[in-house]
Amino acid sequence: MTTVALLGTSADPPTCGHQALLEQLLDHHDRVVTWASDNPGKRHALPLAQRCSLLKTLVQAIDNPRLSQVQELSSPWAITTLRRAEALWPDHHLSFVVGSDLADQILRWKDADQLVRHCRITIVPREGWPIADDAIHQLQSKGAEVELLPLKIPGTASSNARRNHDASQIPAVLRPLLQKQGFYGFSATSDPAAR
């Protein structure tokens, strides 16, 4: 059965970690789908439309026909996204991808019991957030199929890139856009690559 990795992100901004994750998921899944979304637990620096545009630029730069941005999947609620994905790919095996920092939160999400029974939960290690065995056991006790995917993702974070204006955490293809638009404190007169 064809596997589809589902990766939602706030993309505020997309980082080198997002890029590495998307590229490496392609080594493990037949298709990788991403989208930018509003997270109900976060305050976003840019409006969703601008974050979508940044993510689109990154997806185009990766340039793999098995990777796509399907913005129609975007929802603040994972269960809504999953239902939309099931409608688009009814005969595919869906894997909902999360970082290890979110593993212990999943069961508190809206309709989590339905979510974990209708897709595989793929957990990718995130630097500084070890995967808690008890979180995995709790997911499995609710019927979740859990996959631990030990990918090598750089220790980047959108919040650090925003707060520190750290261009080293931003994919090179996005730096000129951030500079041109003045997003996240980058300016047209600054050289974000030198930061």
C-alpha positions as CSV (number, residue, x, y, z in Angstrom):
1,M,0.0,0.0,0.0
2,T,1.2,3.5,-0.9
3,T,2.3,5.5,2.2
4,V,1.8,9.2,2.5
5,A,3.6,11.2,5.2
6,L,1.6,14.1,6.4
7,L,3.7,17.0,7.8
8,G,1.9,20.1,9.0
9,T,4.0,23.0,10.3
10,S,3.5,26.6,11.4
11,A,6.4,27.4,9.0
12,D,7.1,30.6,10.9
13,P,9.6,30.6,9.3
14,P,10.5,27.3,7.6
15,T,14.0,26.3,8.8
16,C,16.8,24.1,7.7
17,G,15.3,21.5,10.0
18,H,12.0,21.6,8.0
19,Q,14.0,21.2,4.8
20,A,16.0,18.2,6.1
21,L,12.9,16.6,7.5
22,L,11.0,16.9,4.2
23,E,14.0,15.6,2.2
24,Q,14.5,12.6,4.6
25,L,10.9,11.7,4.8
26,L,11.1,11.0,1.0
27,D,13.5,8.2,1.8
28,H,10.9,6.4,3.9
29,H,7.5,7.2,2.3
30,D,6.1,7.0,-1.2
31,R,4.8,10.5,-1.0
32,V,5.3,13.4,1.4
33,V,2.7,16.1,1.8
34,T,3.1,19.3,3.8
35,W,1.2,22.5,4.5
36,A,1.4,25.5,6.7
37,S,-1.2,25.9,9.4
38,D,-2.2,27.9,12.4
39,N,-1.4,26.1,15.7
40,P,-4.1,26.9,18.3
41,G,-1.3,26.8,21.0
42,K,1.0,29.3,19.3
43,R,1.0,33.0,18.4
44,H,2.3,33.4,14.9
45,A,4.7,36.2,13.7
46,L,3.4,36.2,10.1
47,P,-0.1,35.7,8.7
48,L,-0.8,32.2,7.3
49,A,-0.8,33.3,3.7
50,Q,2.8,34.6,4.0
51,R,3.9,31.4,5.8
52,C,2.3,29.3,3.0
53,S,4.3,31.3,0.4
54,L,7.6,30.7,2.3
55,L,6.8,26.9,2.5
56,K,5.8,26.8,-1.1
57,T,9.2,28.3,-2.1
58,L,11.0,25.7,0.0
59,V,9.0,22.8,-1.5
60,Q,9.7,24.1,-5.0
61,A,13.4,24.3,-4.2
62,I,13.5,20.7,-2.9
63,D,12.1,19.8,-6.4
64,N,10.9,16.3,-5.9
65,P,7.7,15.1,-7.6
66,R,6.8,13.0,-4.6
67,L,6.8,16.1,-2.4
68,S,3.9,18.5,-2.5
69,Q,2.3,21.3,-0.6
70,V,-1.4,20.6,-0.2
71,Q,-2.7,23.7,1.6
72,E,-6.2,22.4,1.6
73,L,-5.1,20.1,4.5
74,S,-4.5,23.0,6.7
75,S,-6.5,23.2,9.9
76,P,-5.8,24.1,13.5
77,W,-7.0,20.6,14.4
78,A,-5.1,17.4,13.4
79,I,-8.3,15.3,13.2
80,T,-9.7,17.7,10.6
81,T,-6.5,17.5,8.5
82,L,-6.6,13.7,8.8
83,R,-10.2,13.5,7.5
84,R,-9.3,15.7,4.6
85,A,-6.3,13.5,3.8
86,E,-8.5,10.4,4.0
87,A,-10.8,11.9,1.5
88,L,-8.0,12.7,-0.9
89,W,-6.1,9.4,-0.5
90,P,-8.7,6.8,0.6
91,D,-6.6,3.8,-0.4
92,H,-3.3,5.0,1.1
93,H,-1.6,4.4,4.4
94,L,-1.4,7.8,6.1
95,S,1.4,8.6,8.5
96,F,1.0,11.7,10.7
97,V,4.5,13.1,11.3
98,V,5.3,14.9,14.5
99,G,8.5,15.9,16.3
100,S,9.5,14.3,19.6
101,D,8.6,17.5,21.3
102,L,4.9,16.9,20.5
103,A,4.7,13.1,21.3
104,D,3.4,13.6,24.8
105,Q,0.8,16.2,23.7
106,I,-1.0,14.1,21.0
107,L,-3.5,12.5,23.4
108,R,-4.6,16.0,24.5
109,W,-5.5,17.0,21.0
110,K,-9.1,17.4,19.8
111,D,-10.5,13.9,19.1
112,A,-7.1,12.3,19.6
113,D,-8.7,8.9,20.2
114,Q,-10.0,9.0,16.6
115,L,-6.8,10.4,15.2
116,V,-4.6,7.7,16.6
117,R,-6.8,4.9,15.3
118,H,-7.0,6.1,11.8
119,C,-3.3,6.8,10.9
120,R,0.2,5.9,11.9
121,I,1.9,8.3,14.2
122,T,5.4,8.9,13.0
123,I,7.7,10.4,15.6
124,V,10.9,12.0,14.5
125,P,13.6,12.9,17.2
126,R,14.1,16.6,17.8
127,E,17.3,17.8,19.4
128,G,16.7,18.6,23.0
129,W,13.5,16.6,23.2
130,P,14.1,12.9,23.9
131,I,11.3,10.6,23.0
132,A,9.6,9.6,26.2
133,D,8.8,5.9,26.5
134,D,5.7,6.6,28.5
135,A,4.3,8.8,25.7
136,I,4.8,6.0,23.2
137,H,3.2,3.4,25.6
138,Q,0.2,5.8,26.2
139,L,-0.3,6.2,22.5
140,Q,-0.1,2.5,21.9
141,S,-2.6,1.8,24.7
142,K,-5.1,4.0,22.8
143,G,-4.6,1.9,19.7
144,A,-2.0,4.0,17.9
145,E,0.4,2.5,15.5
146,V,3.6,4.3,16.4
147,E,6.7,4.6,14.2
148,L,9.9,6.0,15.5
149,L,11.9,7.4,12.6
150,P,15.5,8.1,13.6
151,L,16.3,10.8,11.1
152,K,19.2,13.2,11.4
153,I,17.6,16.6,11.6
154,P,19.6,19.8,12.4
155,G,18.8,21.4,15.8
156,T,17.0,24.4,14.4
157,A,13.8,26.1,15.6
158,S,11.6,28.7,14.0
159,S,11.4,30.5,17.3
160,N,15.2,30.8,17.5
161,A,15.5,32.0,13.9
162,R,12.9,34.7,14.7
163,R,14.2,35.7,18.1
164,N,17.9,35.8,17.1
165,H,17.5,36.8,13.5
166,D,19.7,33.7,12.8
167,A,19.9,33.2,9.0
168,S,22.1,30.1,9.5
169,Q,18.8,28.3,10.6
170,I,17.0,29.4,7.4
171,P,17.3,27.6,4.1
172,A,19.4,29.6,1.6
173,V,16.5,29.8,-0.9
174,L,14.4,31.7,1.7
175,R,16.9,34.2,2.9
176,P,16.5,36.7,0.0
177,L,12.7,36.6,0.5
178,L,13.0,37.3,4.2
179,Q,15.4,40.2,3.4
180,K,13.3,41.7,0.6
181,Q,10.1,41.6,2.8
182,G,11.8,42.5,6.0
183,F,10.3,39.4,7.7
184,Y,11.5,38.4,11.1
185,G,13.8,41.4,11.5
186,F,15.8,40.8,8.3
187,S,16.0,44.0,6.3
188,A,16.8,45.0,2.7
189,T,20.0,46.6,4.0
190,S,21.2,43.7,6.0
191,D,23.0,40.6,4.8
192,P,21.2,37.7,6.4
193,A,23.7,35.2,5.2
194,A,26.4,36.9,7.3
195,R,24.4,36.7,10.5
